[in-house]
Amino acid sequence: MNGHTARVNCIQWICKQDGSPSTELVSGGSDNQVINWEIENNQLLKAVHLQGHEGPVYAVHAVYQRRASDVALQTLIVSASSDSTVRVWSKKGSEVTCLQTLNFGNGFTLALCLSFLPNTDVPILACGDDDCKIHLLVQQKDQFQKMLFLCGHEDWIRGVEWAAFGRDLFLASCSQDCLIRIWKLYIKSTSLETQDDDNIKLKENTFTIENESIEIVFAVNLETVLAGHENWVNAAHWQPSFYKDGVLQQPVRLLSASMDKTMILWAPDEESGVWLEQVRVGEVGGNTLGFYDCQFNEDGSMIIAHAFHGALHLWKQNAANSREWTPEIVISGHSDGVQDLMWDPEGEFIITVSWHEIARPQIHGYDLKCLAMINRFQFVSGADEKVLRVFSAPRNFVENFCAITGQSLSHVLCNQDGDLPEGATVPALGLSNKAVFQGDIASQPSDEEDLLTSTGFEYQQVAFQPSILTEPPTEDCLLQNTLWPEVQKLYGHGYEIFCVACSNSKTLLASACKAAKKEHAAIILWNTTSWKQVQNLVFHSLTVTQMAFSPNDRFLLAVSRDRTWSLWRRQDTVSPELDPVFSLFAFTNKVTAVHSRIIWSCDWSPDSKYFFTGSRDKKVVVWGECDSSEESIEHSIGPCSSVLDVGGAVTAVSVCPVLNLFQWYIVAVGLECGKICLYTWKKTDQVPEINDWTHCVETNQSQSHTLAIKKLCWKKNCIGKTEQNEAEGTDWLYFASCGEDHTVKIHKVNRCAL
């Protein structure tokens, strides 16, 4: 669902009072707005934007409210922002009204939650503040009024949540003081009861409200304090009510998530009523910072948390043993903009800088920028550093890949299993993945030996542990056991690596770095067997943004930030053992250039005759023909198409390896706004070229990325046939896209419709 124009900070389903599945949710973002989404059958029906905050929105909550004067339900929404305000909204149909703005002065609310006072329809709002207090506000005559505040926490409040149990209302609050407090709100009895002065009685705070002309006194006291976490507690959530055998169940269970990398499930003891820790789950090791939020599933049999890098951690309760919880597979992805992606040569998986993520080969200290596949199980990556790194798949990954995909291990390995390491690990204070061989695993001391020999001061190296998988790995396994060994470093560039490309024969690698001068903008060619430098190609004056070898490997194309492209032709060598030499074949300059802004992307037609360029000036241009038999040192190549204006800045271009049914080229164009457009093109031999482009289809709002597209890549053997396809006579084409919105998407296109 695309609607926010900046990061989404919070999201909340609106729970229905009858326990049926929710159909609405609210979200708040750094674009200062709140959005109310209506969903039906997993399709977005309507999105209503609530605007008024002057800073990022960090907390939202909503309930359905029934008014005495109206039969229809209305939605009461509250939102907290860094502008030190909490806004109260009322939504009826598509009409939204801001009922009230609560100002918290110099402080701001970090968490909030709505509910209704016991036996009434009067809303109560709890706000957790940076003043270490919980503010309770009650709606009287459509305006929330501060009734009291609850003191006890000694640091910022990170979460508050209401839950109704019988006639009482309970509030769970968690804080950066590592503690959870549970408060009980109830109707105070008005009957005069004799109290024994010797009895110890908890302090209670009282307030009075008027409901339907009747005054009711409510009391709040501290029920319990839960101590068990060793770091900030970021979230605390009650298990939601659910129907079982037609009866509404409301278990008294609380789930908490902390920066100490654990989640704890709390419940009162059946005999004594004392709150105890029932289950503790979490992760050991890795490079994460702890859990930021947690949730139950519908019936409480699964719990999920998310960590700093956006990773989800899921645990499921064992049906036979209720105290045993096991980690489960969960969706995964990137936590920042995805800069590059590539299909493997067989088209069975993609590698990104993730269908199910099956490995995390490189966890780097620098932001990764680009990658290129050398073969199925070897890739080169470039980051915000001057070095290129080469990685090869370990035996454990290949075995698990074959087990998950059902392929033959001997066929995939091709008799290369003798020298493969088992896995990889990162040494202390290091950035390079070190290979782990069978002998290294066997020589590891046992836990008992560690206890006997260790003085307690040595750094214990986290060792790789081979795992046998028949399904995609869990997050814990991805963090520690799926690294690929680094086999080579390539030095030669003077600035941070920006792009890499590998020839189709997998014998040459081209790389380029960020540059502001001609000498730094040189393209370096590497031999992928010896990893030695073959040649430096100097032409451009600014950063080369993308490179592409022609399908027949006769040409290397480069486009640059200097708004020009260069085409390099491979020279015929006397002996095949000698490294190939490239010479400048064609180029554009300030006079012959068509693009007026930076050229971001380029690609070749599958027959190596034409190449395509896409630029920030909204233009896509086809150039050619390219004749590799031409013997002249420099050749003039001009546009052979009409200039295609796609209506937005072009950031990615990719040409399908197969033509459509009418033998036109299929071109995917990615835009800075996140949209992907599919065009077909065929040379018409008219002067000038007209009607050579056909707009076929473009992604709708839900299919598009929310930010700029960084790379498009068609699957090489991209026609996929299944029994259903053959019955329908359909050919499906596949391409992948990645963007600044942290997402990787795989798209399926009907070839017959193009």
N, C-alpha and C positions, 0 to 999 in steps of 0.2 A: 504494500500500500504506500503510494507516494503522495506526500502532502506537505511534510515539513521541508524547509529549505536549509536547515542546519541539523546538527546532531540531535537525536531523540534521547532525552534524559530520563523519562519516566513513562510508564504505561500501566493502565489499570482496567481490568474487566469490570463492568457494572453488573453486580450480582442481582438475580431476580429473587423476589421474596418467596416464590413457590419452589425454589430449588432447581428449576429447569435450566438448561444450558444458556449461557449469556449470548446475547446477539449484539451488544454494544460495548465499546471500550473508549477510553479517553487517553490521550497522550499529551505530553508537554515536551517542548524542545528548546534548543538554544536560539531559535528564531523568534523567541518571545511570544509564541502563540500556543494555544491549547486546541486540539482537534478532537471532536466527537465523531467516532466512526460507527456506522451501522452496517452489519454484516448478515448475510443470509446465504446458506448453502456454500460457505467458503468464498462468497463473492461480495465485493464491496457494493453496497447499495447507495450510501450517501456519506459525505464527510462535511461536517459543519465546523467552520473555523471560528474560534473565540479569540479575539484580539483586544489588547488593552494593556498587557504587562509591558513594562519598559526595560525588562531584563530577562535573562534565560529562566525558563520554568523548570523547577527541580522536583516538584511533588504535585501529584493530582489524585483526586478521589471523587467518587460520585455514587449516589444512591437514587433509587426511584422513590418519589414522594407523592402521597395521595393527599390532595387538598379537600377540605370539607365541602367547599363550594363547587367542586369540579369532579366529575366522574372519571375523567381521563387522568392517567399518571403523568407527572412531569418529572424531569431529571434535574436533580440538584447537584451541581458540580462545584468543587472547590479546587483552587490551584495556588501554589506558593512559588514565589519568584525571588531572584536575587535583588529585585528592586525593593526588598523589605516589606512587601505587601502579600496578603492573601486575598484573592478575589473569589467572590461567591457568585455563581451563575445559575440561572434558571432556564431550562430548555423545554419548550413545549412544541412538538412537531419540529419544524425547521427554524422556529423563532427563538432566539437566544437573548436573554436580558441579563445584564450585570446588576445583581441586586445590591451588592455591597463591596466595599474595598476596606479591608482591615489593615491598618498600618502598624508595623512593629518597630518603628523608630529606626535606630541604627542597627538593630539585629535583624535576623531573618529566620524564617521557618524552614527546617530541613525535612520534616515529615509531618503528614497530617492524615486524619481518618475521620469519616462520618459514620454516624449510627443514629439510632432513635432511643430516647429514654424509655426505660421499662414501662410497659402498659400504656404507652402514649404514642402519638405520631409526631412528637416534638424532636427535631433533629438536634444532635449534640456533636460538636466538632472538637477534636483533640489536636493540638498543634505542638509538635516537639521543636524547641527553639535552641539557638546557640547560647542562650542564657542559662542552660542546664535545667530549665523548668518546662513542665507540660501545661499548656494553657487550655482550659476547658471553656468552651463557648456554647451557649444554647440559643436557638432561634426563637425569638419572641416578636410577633408582629412583623415577620419577614426580615428581621434584622438580628444578626448574631450579637449577643452580649456576653462579655467576659464574666464568668461566674466565680471561678477560682483557678489557682494554679497549684500544681503538685510538685513539691520539692523532694529531693533525695539524690538524684543523679549528680555526679560531680564533674561531668564533661558534657559535650554537645550530645543532644538527643539525635540518634540516627534513624529510629523507626518507632511508630506507634500503630496499634491495631486493636479495634474493638471486636468482641465476640459476646453473644448472648447465650447464657446458660440458665434455663428456667426463667425465674423472675429477675435475675440479676444480670448486670452488664459488666464484663471484665475488659480491662485495658492492659495490653502488654506493651512495655516500652523498653527500648534497648539504647545503649549509649556507648560513647567512646571510653567510658570508665570501666569497660569489660563486664558490666553487670546488666542483668535483665530484671525489671521490676514488674510485678503484676498487681494491678489495682482493682478493687471491687467497688462498683457503683450500685446502690440499691435504694429502694424507697424506705425512708426512715419511718419507723412505727410511731404513731402519735399517741398511743395508749400509755398511760402512766404506769411504769413498772418499777417496783422497788429494786434498787441496785445495791448489791453488797459492796461496801467501800473497799473490802479487802481484795476483791477480784481485780486482776490485771486486765485492762481494757485498752485496745488499740486506739490511737488518736484518729478521729474521723473529722473530715471537712464536710460541711453541709451547705446547701444552697436551696432556694425556693423558686419554683417556677409556677406560672399560671397556665393551666390547660383547660379550655372550655369553661372558664370562669371559676375553676376550682384550683386552689393553691395546694401544691404537692411539695413535700420536703424530701430531698435526696441527700444521701450521705456517700462519701467516698473514703475508703481507707486502704492501706497497703496490705495486700494479701500475702505476698512473699517476695523474696529477693533471690534470684538464681545466679549463682557464681559457679563458673566452670570454664569459661573461655579465658584465654591468656592474652588477648589483644582486643582491639575495638570490636564491638558487636554491631554489625552493619544492618541487620534485619532480624525481625522476629515476626512470625506469622502463625496464626491459629489454623488448625485443620478445618477446612470448610465443611459445612453440613452436606449430607448426601442421603439419598433414598436407598434403603435396603429392605427388600421384600415389602415394598409399599409403605414403609415407615421411615419418617425423616430422622436421621441419626445426626447427633452433634457431639463427636468425641471431644474430650477435654485433653487436647494435645497441642503442644507448642513447638515450633521448629525455629531454630536460630542459626545464623551464619556469621562467621567472624573472620577477621584478618589473620587469625592463627591457623588458617587453612582447614578448619573443621566446621561441620554442622552438628548440632546436638538436638535430639528429640527429647522433649521434657513432658512429663505427665505426673499427676498426683498419685501417690501410693493408695491402693484400694482400701487398705486397713487404716492407716494413720492419716491419710490426706496430705502428707508432706510431699512437696514437689521434688522429684528425683530425675536424674539423667537416665533415660531409657536406652538410647542408642547414640553413639558418636561415630561419625564417618568423616572422611577427609582424604587428603593426599599427603604423601611423604616425599620430600625431595622436590625435584623440578625447579623451575625458575619463576614461579608465580608468586603473587603477593597476597593471596588469601581470597576469601569469598566476599562478594559485595551484596548478594541478595539470594533468596531461597524461596521455594514454593513447594506445597504438597500437590499431588494430583487429585483427581476427583474423590477417590475413596481412601486416600492416605497410604496406598500401597507403594507409591513411588515418591521420591523427593529429589529435587533438582536445585543446583546452585550455579551461579556464574562467577567467573574469576575476573581479574583485572584485564586480561587480554581478550575478554569476551568469550572464553571457552566455557562450555556447559559441562557440568558434572552430574550424572544421573545415577541414583541407586534404587534398587528394587528390593522389596521385602520378600524373603523366602516364604512360600506358602506353607511349608511344613514346619519351619522354625521362625516364629514371628520376631525373634530378637536378632536374626541374621539378615544382613543387607549386603547385596552384591552390586558392584558397578556394572552399568549397562552401556551399550552403544548409544551415542547421541550425535545429532548434527554438529558440524564444526565448520570453521572458516577462518578468514583473516580478521585481524583487529585494526587494520589500517588500510589505506588505499592499495589495491592490487595493481602493481606496475606492469606485470608481464605474465604471459602464460604460453604454453606450448603443448601440443599433442605429442604423445610418443609416436615413433615411426609406424607402429602397427595400428595406431588409432584406438587403443584400448584404455588408456588413461591419460589424464592431463597433469602437467606439473605447473604450479603457479608460484609467483613471488609476492576447492580442494574437493561428481557423484559422491560417495563416502570418502572421507580422508583416510588413506591407508598408510601414510607415513609422513613424518615431518623431518626431511633429510637434513635441513640446515636451520639452526636457531642462532642467529647472528647478532653481534653487538652493534652493527651498522644497519641502517635501512637498506634492504635489498632493492635493486633497481631493474635488473634484467637477467634473462637466462636463455640458454640455448641447449637443446638436446643433442648430444653427440651420437648416442645410440639409445636403445631402449632403457638401459640401466646405467647411463652416465650422462651428466649434465655439467655445464659451466655456468656460474653465476657471477654477477657483478653487483657491487654495493657502493655505498658512499665512502669508498676507499680506492686506492690506486691499484689494487691487486685483483686479478681474476682468480677464482677458486674452482677447481675441478673435483667433482664428487662421483664416486662409483657405488652402486648398490651392493650391500653386503649379502652374504648367503641367506641370513635369516629373513631379510625382506623378500628375496626371490622365492624362497620356500613358502612364505605366507601369501605372497601374491598369487602363486600357483594354486595354493589351497583354497583361497577365496574365489578365484576365477575359474577353478576346475581345469587348469591346464597341466600338461605334462612337464615335470621339473627338468627332465633331461633334454626335452625339446627346447625349453626356454633358455637353459644354461648353455647349450651347444658345446658341451665338453669343456667348459671353462671353470668347473667347480673346484679344481685343484688348488688354485691360488686365491680364492675368495676369502676375505675375512668374515667372521661371524657377525660382527656388528661394529658399532663405534661408540665412543664416549668422549666427553669434553674434559680435558685435564683442568685442574684447579688453576684459576687465573689465566686460562687460555681461551682462544677463539677458534682454534682449529680442531676439527673432529678427528680423533685418533682412532685408528683401526684396532679392533679387538679380535685376536685369533683364538682358535680352539685351545691352544696351550695356555693362553692368558686366563681363560675362564677356569681351566682345570687347576691352575696354580693359586687361585684365590683362597685365602685362609677361611676357616669356618668361623662362625660367630663365637664359639667357645675359645678358639685360639686367639681371636681378637681381644676377648675379655682378659685372657691370661697375659698377653704380651703387650697390650696397649697401655701407655702411661696416661692416656686421656688427653694429651696435648697435640697429637698428630692429627692432621687433616685426613679423614677417611674418604678415599676416592670412591665416588658412586660408580659401581661397576655395571657394565652392560649385562643384562640377563636375557638370554634368548627365549623367545616365547613362541608357542605354536598356536596359530590363529586359523579359525575356519570362518571367521566373520570379521568385519572391520574392527580395529582396536579401539579401546576406551581412551579417554583423555589422559589418564595416568600413564598408559602404555605409550601413547603418542609423545608425551613429554620426555620420556627417558629411554625408550627402547627402539626407536625407529630412526635414529640418526644414521646418515651415510658417511663412511670414511672420506676424508679429504685426501686426494691422491696427488695433487699438484697445485702450486701457486704460480701464476703468470705475472711477471713484473715487466713494465715497459712504459706504462702511461704516467703522465705527470700530474693528472688530476683525477677526480672521482669518475669511475666507470659509468657510462650512460647507456650504451647499447651493445649487444653482441648478436652475431648471426653465424650459423653453421651451414656449410655447403651441403647439397643434397647427397653427395657421395660420402659425406662425413669425414673428409680428409683435411678440410681447411676450416679455420675459425677466424672470423673478422671481429674486431672490437674497436670501440671508440670511447673517448672520455669527454667530460665537460671542457670547453675551450673558449677562450676569448682571443686567441692568436692562431695564426695559420699553422705554426709548428706544433701546437698542442692539439689541433683538430685532425691530425693524421690518423688514418685507419691502419691498425696493425693486423697483419695476417699471421696466423699460427698454424704449425703442423700439428694435427691432433694425435699423431703417433709419438713423435719425439718431444712435442710441446716446445719446440724452438720457434723463434721469430723467423718468418719467411720473407716479409717485405713490409715496408712502410709506404702507404699511399697518401701523398700530400696534395690537397687541392683546396678544401674548404677553409674558410676564415673563422667560422664559428662552430659550435657544437654540432656534430653529426647526430641527428635525432633517431634515425632508423636506417638499417641496411637490409638488403635482400639479395641472395644469390638467385640467378635464373634457374628454372627447373633443369635445364641441360648443363648447368654449371659453367657456361661459357662467359657469363657476365656477372659482375657485382655492381649493384645499384646502391647509391647512398644519397640521402636527403638531409638537409641541414637547416639550422637556425638562420643561416645567411640567405634563405629564400631561394636557394639553387639546388640542383641535383647534379651528381656526377655518375658516369657510367664507365666501368672499367672492364676491359676485355682480356680474357685469359689467352696468353701466348702459347702456341704449340711448342712443346719441349722435345728435344732430341731423344731423351731417354725417359721412360715413365718413372724411373727412380728419382729423377730430379724434381725439386719443388717447383710448382707452377709459378709463372711470373705474370702479373697483371699490368696493363698499360692503359692510360686514359683514352677512352674511345669516343665519348661524347659528353657534353656538359651544357649547362645554361649559365648565362651571366646576367648582368643588370639590363642588357639590351634585349636578350632573347627570353628572359624569364616571363612566365605567365602568372605565377603566384606573386602576390604583393605582401604576403605575411609569411610567418614561419611555416615550413613544410613539416608536418608532424609524422606522416606515414607514407609508406609505399609498398607495392606488391607487384608480382608478375602474373601475366596470363599463363595458363598451364602449358601453352605451346612455345613459350619463351619469345614470342614475337613482339609483345607489347608490355609496357609497364604503366602502372597507375600511381598517381601522387595525390595526396589530400592535404589541405592547408587550412590554417586558421582563417583565411580569407573566404571560407565557405565554398571553395571550388574543389572539384575533382576533375583531373585531366588525364587523358590517355596519351601516351607517347609511343612512337614506333614508325615503321617496323625496324626491328633490330636484326641485322644480317650478320651472323657470326663469321661468314666466309669473306666479308669485306676486308681487304688487306691494308687499306689506308690507315695511317696511325691515328688520325682523328676524323670523326665522322659527324655529320650534322643530322641530328634527330630532332624533329619538331612535333607539335601536337598533331594527333591524327583523329581527334574527336572534337565535338563541340564542348565548350566549357560547361560542366554541370554545376549549377548553383543549388546546393542542398538546403539552403536556408539557415544554416548554423555552422559554427566553427567545426571543422573536421579534425578529429584527433586520431582516427584509426581507419584503415582501409584494408580489406582482404578480398582476394579473388578466389572463387570456388575452383577446385581442381577439375571439376567436370562442367560441361556446358548444359544449358537447358535443352528441352526437347526440340527447340527450333535452332539449336547450335549458336546461341548467343552466350556471351560471357556473363556470369552471375557475380555481382559485386556487392559486398556488404560494406556499408559506410557507418562508422560510429561518430557521434557528435559530442560536443562539449556539454550539452544539456542532458546527456544520458540516453538519447534516443538512437535506435539502430534502424537504418533504411536499407532495403534491398532493391538494387537496380539491375537491369540487364543492358548490355551494350554490344553492338555489332557495327563494324566499319561499313559505311554505305558507299564509299568511293565517290561521294558528291563533294563539290567545292563551292562553298564551305560545307562541312558535315552538318546535316540537319536530321532530326528524328532518329538519331543513333542511340539515344538513351531512352529507356522505358522504366518508369517508376512502378515497382511491383507491389511492395508492402512495406509497412513500417511498424515498429513495436508500439503497442498502446501504453498507457500510463503504468499499468501494473507490470508489464513485461520489460519496460525500460529501466535503466539504471537511474539513480537519483542524482548522481554527479557524473563528471566527465568519464568517458570510456577511454581506457588506456591501451587496450589491445583487443583485436578480433583475430580468430584463427579457425579456419575450416579444418575439419577432420580430413586427413589425406585420402584414405579410402572411405570417402564420406557417404557413399550410398549404402544404406543399411536395409536389408531385406529380411522380413519375417514372414511366417506363414500367413498372417493377416494381411501384410502388405502385398504379397503375391496374389492373394485372392482378390484384393481391391485393385491390383495393377498399379500400385503406388511406389515411387522411389522417394525415400526420405534422405535429406541432406542434413548434416549436423555441423554446427559451429559453436565455439565457445567465446565468451566475452568476459572481460574483467574491467573494473572501474575504481574510481576514487571513493566510491560508496562502500568499500570493503567487500564487495560481493563478486562471486564468479558464477556465471550463468551458462547453461548449455541449452542451445536452441535447436529445435527440429523444424525443418522446412520441407513442405511438399514440393518436390521438383516439378511435378506436372502442373502446378498452379503458377509457375513463374513464366 
